[in-house]
Amino acid sequence: YPTCSLIGQMGSFFEQVMVVDDDPAIRANRLALLAEFQRVFNSIADLARL
């Protein structure tokens, strides 16, 4: 599954990127990206049930 390859990239993202940046525009873009990741993962499985 192509989406499974995102898991390693997500780990790298959190290790290298400060999501809650001081710059409001950067923070909003990063939070929007996380919301999109959540949407994609939720379309595959209900992670809340794990």
Backbone as CSV, one residue per row, in Angstrom:
resi,resn,N_x,N_y,N_z,CA_x,CA_y,CA_z,C_x,C_y,C_z
1,TYR,0.827,-1.193,0.000,0.000,0.000,0.000,0.867,1.251,0.000
2,PRO,0.652,2.160,-0.907,1.459,3.383,-0.969,1.361,4.229,0.293
3,THR,0.201,4.214,0.929,0.030,5.041,2.122,0.914,4.557,3.263
4,CYS,1.206,3.276,3.314,2.056,2.741,4.376,3.447,3.352,4.338
5,SER,3.901,3.757,3.176,5.224,4.373,3.083,5.242,5.739,3.761
6,LEU,4.075,6.304,4.021,4.008,7.599,4.708,4.399,7.499,6.176
7,ILE,4.308,6.314,6.759,4.575,6.170,8.187,5.998,6.580,8.522
8,GLY,6.976,6.102,7.778,8.364,6.495,8.007,8.576,7.973,7.766
9,GLN,7.913,8.492,6.757,8.032,9.919,6.459,7.400,10.755,7.562
10,MET,6.334,10.262,8.151,5.705,10.982,9.267,6.666,11.058,10.449
11,GLY,7.365,9.964,10.722,8.344,9.970,11.806,9.427,10.999,11.555
12,SER,9.932,11.037,10.346,10.951,12.031,9.989,10.408,13.440,10.113
13,PHE,9.165,13.630,9.705,8.530,14.946,9.794,8.548,15.445,11.236
14,PHE,8.115,14.601,12.173,8.049,15.026,13.571,9.423,15.180,14.206
15,GLU,10.413,14.454,13.715,11.768,14.590,14.238,12.451,15.857,13.738
16,GLN,12.083,16.331,12.553,12.809,17.427,11.921,12.052,18.743,11.862
17,VAL,10.750,18.739,12.132,9.937,19.937,11.919,9.235,20.339,13.213
18,MET,9.329,21.616,13.555,8.559,22.151,14.671,7.204,22.560,14.106
19,VAL,6.183,21.776,14.385,4.862,22.025,13.801,4.299,23.355,14.288
20,VAL,4.380,23.598,15.589,3.828,24.831,16.163,4.911,25.909,16.093
21,ASP,5.096,26.444,14.908,6.105,27.469,14.636,5.621,28.827,15.141
22,ASP,6.562,29.726,15.407,6.212,31.081,15.838,5.497,31.865,14.740
23,ASP,5.815,31.571,13.494,5.195,32.262,12.361,3.799,31.673,12.125
24,PRO,2.749,32.487,12.267,1.383,31.966,12.122,1.100,31.314,10.766
25,ALA,1.672,31.821,9.702,1.439,31.241,8.376,2.078,29.860,8.266
26,ILE,3.291,29.727,8.770,3.974,28.425,8.747,3.218,27.438,9.619
27,ARG,2.828,27.879,10.818,2.077,27.017,11.735,0.778,26.536,11.068
28,ALA,0.047,27.439,10.434,-1.218,27.071,9.783,-0.990,26.057,8.666
29,ASN,0.053,26.249,7.872,0.354,25.304,6.790,0.708,23.928,7.333
30,ARG,1.485,23.885,8.399,1.893,22.596,8.966,0.710,21.891,9.625
31,LEU,-0.143,22.640,10.284,-1.334,22.034,10.883,-2.294,21.537,9.804
32,ALA,-2.381,22.263,8.703,-3.213,21.814,7.581,-2.656,20.523,6.985
33,LEU,-1.346,20.426,6.907,-0.716,19.205,6.405,-1.036,18.027,7.325
34,LEU,-0.959,18.247,8.635,-1.295,17.179,9.576,-2.764,16.778,9.456
35,ALA,-3.637,17.742,9.246,-5.058,17.434,9.064,-5.262,16.577,7.818
36,GLU,-4.502,16.855,6.779,-4.598,16.050,5.550,-4.079,14.636,5.793
37,PHE,-2.975,14.497,6.537,-2.481,13.164,6.899,-3.568,12.404,7.657
38,GLN,-4.203,13.072,8.598,-5.253,12.431,9.383,-6.403,11.985,8.483
39,ARG,-6.789,12.830,7.551,-7.874,12.488,6.632,-7.525,11.237,5.822
40,VAL,-6.276,11.184,5.325,-5.843,10.031,4.525,-5.840,8.763,5.369
41,PHE,-5.254,8.833,6.560,-5.196,7.641,7.405,-6.588,7.198,7.846
42,ASN,-7.468,8.142,8.142,-8.830,7.785,8.542,-9.617,7.163,7.398
43,SER,-9.237,7.451,6.159,-9.919,6.829,5.027,-9.506,5.367,4.867
44,ILE,-8.407,4.998,5.509,-7.904,3.627,5.425,-8.377,2.796,6.608
45,ALA,-8.294,3.380,7.810,-8.647,2.646,9.023,-9.095,3.617,10.102
46,ASP,-9.940,3.128,10.995,-10.371,3.923,12.138,-9.336,3.729,13.238
47,LEU,-8.350,4.619,13.286,-7.242,4.482,14.230,-7.688,4.674,15.671
48,ALA,-8.817,5.303,15.893,-9.330,5.501,17.250,-9.708,4.170,17.893
49,ARG,-9.932,3.166,17.084,-10.338,1.858,17.607,-9.151,0.987,17.999
50,LEU,-7.943,1.442,17.759,-6.754,0.641,18.101,-6.466,0.682,19.575
